[in-house]
Amino acid sequence: MKKIIFTLLIIGQIIMAATIEEIEVNGKNIPVIFEEDKRLPLVTMQFVFTNSGTITDITKAGLARFSAKVMSEGTKELGSSGFAEALEAKAIHISAHAGKETFVVEVGCLKGEFETALKYFGDLLKDPNLTQEAIDKVKTTTIGSISSKANDYDYVASNELKTLLFEGTPLSTPDAGTIESVKSIELSDVKEFIKKHLISSKLIVVVGGDIELETTKQQIGKVIENMPKGRATALKNYTASSKAKESVLKKETEQAYIYFGSPYNVGVDSPDYYKSRVATYILGTGGFGSRLMEEIRVKRGLAYSAYARADISKSSSFMTGYLQTKLDSMEEAKKTVKDVIAEFVKNGVTKDELKQTKKFLLGSEPLRVETMSQRLNRTFMEYYKGQEFGHSQKELELIDKLKLKDLNEFIKAHTEILDMSFAIVTK
């Protein structure tokens, strides 16, 4: 069964059409998100595997990211160098990366090389370079990268905050893993990860460029035919700790790095999600003019910048923020963060703040759908979150009509963000 939905985006004088279809391969309907764009002779495609990112790192932290790096080592037949040289000769780019919830293998090339690119793409999925040599190489570079971040105190504080908020879950560990966990990863672990996750039952295809839809579907279908079907699994949801905690790490530093976070009871499917966008922009996402920046930098001069944002996904939802300050103003900065957020929850926002936020969010919308990549990603996220196609546009209409009273009622109802945990790196 095929489903087609269209949306039109006017960019200058060019009308862009985004579509969502389903193609049947081996008895499985595979979603294909597609946009034709003939302005440049380029093609880009992603195979997105759901519930296959770092959130699946239950036994060995960093396994998803590690496996993605191994997938970027080419095929077993050609090896890392041979595969890279073959792609370079045709100006083809193929890579893999793991996000929190998804694992992505992508390809980009000139229109005339798309068929060749698909061959190499299919070869990589069928016969990745799962050799001990590739494992050892990735292990060495990964451990080196993690070691180099030991003195990156933003990285250290951020990971410590995740431990406080999500202790005992896959979200509590660094996405890249730890030196100890990466050392423990074996070839058999990567083989099992790929066997379990790079399957058609978890697949969503995102493709766009100077190509024809029907021909592209046939070409993609041939690649998917050779993939194992496997079995999709439900994505787990983890709740951030409501117990306020604090962890202070002593390092040789001339600055205090303050990271804070709290639970936030707003899901991706919440009808109030658009209110959250407005509220968090005013509190700390909006840069200069946001509450945190105004109080911490402008009025008190405690930091060069201070931010807070909502991290809302299918697997978790929490509020997080950060700032750097002088060692002797650490306690004042921490207290100011608490005070600003408490005042925000108690009294909400002003009419002028709402007006200015609407102006920015609505006025900057064209910049968020300026490129084909942005439009494809937006359509993918709507589909992935189970939202109605065109949801983003409807959300803007809701923001435009949002009343101050309704926004402040929403803000005052979310007292859970006051249960803040702090991860601090100081001298």
N, C-alpha and C positions, 0 to 999 in steps of 0.2 A: 504493500500500500504506500502510495506516494503522497506527501503533503507539501504543498507549495504556498508560501506566504510572501508577499512583496511589501517592501517599504521603499519610498522614494526620498532621496536626499539630494537637494539641489546645491551643487558646488559650482559657483560661478554660473556658467550656462550649461553645465553638464549634469545630467540626471543619472544618479547612481541607483541601481536596483540590487538589493540584498535578498537572497532567497534561503529558505531552509527546506531541504528535501530529505527523503529517506530512500536509500538504495538497498535492495535485498541481496545479500551475499551469504551463501551456505545456510539459508533459512533464517538469517538474522537481519533485521532492519538496522542499517547504519545511518545515523544522522550525518548529513553533509551541509555545511554552511558555506555558501558560495556568493562571491561578488565578481562580476565581470568589469574590468577596467582596462580600456584599450589605450589609455593615454601614453603608457610606456610598454614596450615589449618584454614585460617581466611577469613571472609567476611565483607565487609563494604558497606553500601548503604545510599544514600541521596535522599530525596524527596525535590527538589528545586522548590519553588514557585516564579515565576517572578513577578516583580512590586508589591512586597509585603513587602518590607523592610521599613527602617525608612523614606524613601522618601514619604511614604504614610501617615506619621504623620502630617496631615494637621490641624486637630482640637485639638489634644492633643499630645504634644511632649512626646516621650518615649513609645507610645502605642505599637509599634511593638516589641521592646525589652521586654516590660512588658508582652505581650502576649506569647512571646517565653518562658519566665520564668514560666508562668502558665502552658504551655504545658509540661514543665519539672517536673511538680508536679504530674504526673501520671494520672490514670484514675479515674473517679468518683466512680466506683465500688470498686476498691482496695484502693483508697486514695494514698497520697504521700508515706507514709511509706510502705504500703503493696505492691505497685507497685515497689518501689526500692528494697525491700527484694526479690520479685519474680525474678527480673532481676539479682540481685546479686547471687542468688542461681544457676543461669545458666551462670554466667560470661557474661551477655549481657549488653551492654551500649546503652541507647537511650536518646537523648537530642535534644533540639531545640535552634536555635539562629537566630537573625535577622541581616542582613547586611544592606548596604545602599539601595540596589535595590531588594534583594531577602530574602526570609524567608526559612530556612532550618530545616527539621526534619531528623535526622540521626540515624542509628543503626550500631553497630559493635558487632561481636560475633565470636565464633568458628564455623567452617564449620558444625559440627554436630548439632548445636543449631540454625541454620538459620531459619528452619521452625518454631520453637518455637518463635524466635525473631520476625518473621513476624507477628505471631499471636498477640503478645503484641504491636507491631508497629501499626497494624491495629486497635486494641482496642483503642489505644491512639488517633488515628485520628477520630474514630467514637464517642468516649465518653471521651473527656478530662475532667480533674478534675475542671470543671467550677462551683465552689462553692464559697460562700462568705469567707469561711475559707481560701481557697487557695489564693484568691485575697488579703485578709488582710495580709497573710504571705508574699507574694511577695511585697506588698506595703511597709511593714516594712523594709524588707531587701534592697529594692531598695532605699528608702529614706535614710537609713543608709549609703549605698554605696555612694550616691551622696553627702551627708553631709561630709563624710570622704575625699572627693576630694576638699573641699573648700580651703584647703591649698596646693593643688597640682597645682602649678602655671603654669606648662606646660599645664595641663588640662584646667585651667582657660583662659590662653592666646590663646590656640588653639580654644576654643569655641567662644571667643570674635572675633577672626579672621573670623570664619565662619559667624558670625553675620554681620560683615562689608561687606563680599563678597557676601552674599546671603540674605540680609535683606528682610523680608517679604515672604520667601519661607520656605518649610520644612527643607532645608539644613542649615538654619540659627540657628537652635536649637540643643542642645546636643542630641546625639543619645539615651542616657538613659533618657532624659527629665530633667525637673527641679523639685525641691521639690514641687512646687505649681502644676505643671502639673500632676505629679504622684499622688498627693493627690486627684486630681479630677477624676482619672480613676475609673470607676465603673465596676461591673461584666457585665453589659449590653454592655459596650464598648468592652470588650474582646470577648464576644460572637459574636458581630457584626463583629469584625476584623476577627475572625476565619471563620465565615460564608462567608465573602466576599473574603478572600484570600486563604484559604486552600482548593482549588478546583482543579479538574483535568484539567480545561481549562488553568490553569497557570503552570502546572506541567512539570518538566523535571526530569527524574530519572537518577541517577548516581550510578553505582554498579560495584563492582569488588571483586576478590578473587578466592578462590578455589571452584568454582561453574561452572555448565554447563549453557550455554546461554539459550537454549530453555526451560529447566526446570525452570530457574529463571524467564523468561518472563511470564510463566504461573502463577507462584507464585505471582509475582508482580501484574499481571493483576487482581487477586482475591482481592487484597487489594484495588486497584484503583476502582474496580466495586462498592464498598461500599461508595465511596466518592461522594459528590455532584459535578456536572459538572460545574455549575456556568458560569461566563462570564469573559473572559480575557479583560483587559483594556490596553490602550496604555501608555507607560512610558513617563512621561513629562521630558523635558530637560530644565535646568535652567542655565542661563548665569551669570558668575561672574561679579560683578560691575567693570566697567572701570573707575570709579571715584576714584582716590586715596584718601583714608581716613586714619585717625589715631585715635586710642583709647588708652589712657594711664590709667591703673588701678593702684591705690595706695594700696599697701599691706605691711605687715611687712615682708620684705624679705631682704636678704643680697646680692641677685643677681638680675640682670635685665633679664627678659625673653622676648625675641624679636621674634615674629612670623610675617611673612610677606607673602603676596599672591597677585596674579594678574590674570586677565583673560588669557586664553591660547587657541587660536583658532585652536586646533587640535582635531578632533573627533576620536572615536574608528575605524571608517571606512575610515579614511584619508589614501590616498596612501603614505603620507609622515610620517606615524606613526613610521616607523623604523628609520627615521632621528631624530625624537624626542627622541627616546631611546638613541641614540648616543649623541645628544646634551645635554640632561639633565644629563647624566652620567658624562660628562666632566664638566658641570657647578657645580653640587652639589650633585649628587647621589653617585659618586664614592669614597667617603671617602677621605683618604689621596691621594693627587695628584689632587683632583678636584679643580677648580678655587676658590670656596668659602673657602674651608679648607686651601688652600695654602695662600691666602691673609689674612684671618682672624686669623687663628691660627699660621701658620708657620712664616709668615713675621711680623705680628703685635702683636701676643700673646694676642689677645682680647677675645678668647674663647677656650675652650677645643675641641669643635667640632662645625661645621656649615654645614647645609645641605639644599639642595633645590631639589624638585622633581616635576614631572608633575603628577597630579591626573586626569586621563582621564577615563571616564566611559560613559555609554550610557546616563546618566542623567545630566552630567556636565563635564566641562573640565577647569582646572585652574592650575596655578603654585603656589607652596607653599614651605615655608622653615622656618627654625628656628635656634636659637642659644641662649646661655646664656652668659652673660658677667658681669663684675664688674659694680657696680652702676655708678662709675665716668667715665666709658668708653662707656656708653650706646649710646650717640650721635655719637661718633666716629664709633662704630660698625654699627649703622644704616646707616651712610653715606657710610661706606665701602661696605656694601651690595649693596646699590644703584650704587655705582661706579663700582663694579665688574660686575654687571649685565649689566650696560650701556656699558661698554667696551666689554663685551661678544657679545652683540647685534651688536655693531658698527663694530667690527673687526673679529668676528668669532673665530675659533679655529686654532691651528697650526697643521702642518703635523704630528708631533710627538704625539700630543694629540690624533689625530684620529687613528694613528697606535696602540698606547697603549690600547685605548678603544676597538678597533676591537679585539685585542689579548685577552683581558679579556672576552668580551661578547661571542666570539666564543669558547674560551678555557674552559669557565666555564659552557657551555651548558650541558654537561653530568650530572652535579650536579643538574640541574633544572628538569631533567626527571629521577632521580635516583630511586624514589619510585613509587609504583603503585598510591598512592594518588596524587603525583605531576602530573603523566601522565593523570590521570582521570580529574584532575582540568584543565589541559591545554586543553584537548579535549573539556571539557565543555565550557571553555571560548571561544574557537573558534566557537563552535556552537551558544553559547549565543550571541556573537557579530555579528553573521551572516557571519562569514568568511569561506572561503573554507577550507575543512579539510586538515590539513598539512600546514596551513598558517604560523605557527611558524617557521617551517623549511625553508620555502621560504623567510621569513623575515630575517633569519640569512644569507641567500645567498645574499640578497640585501645589508645587512650591510657589508658583505665581499667585495662587489663590489663598495661600496660607495666612491665617489671621494670627495676630500677636497673642490673643487669649489662648488659642488652641496650642500654639507652640510652647507657651509658658506652662500650660497644664501638663504637657508631655515632659518637659524638663523637670518639673517639680515631682513628677511621679517616679523618676529614676534616681532614687536616693542610693541605689546600690553602688553608684560610681564614687560614693564617699568612702567606701571600704577599700582604701588605697594601700597597696603594698609598695615598698620602696627598695630598690637595689642601688646601692651607692658605692662608687669607687672613690677612695680618698687616700690621703697620705697617712 
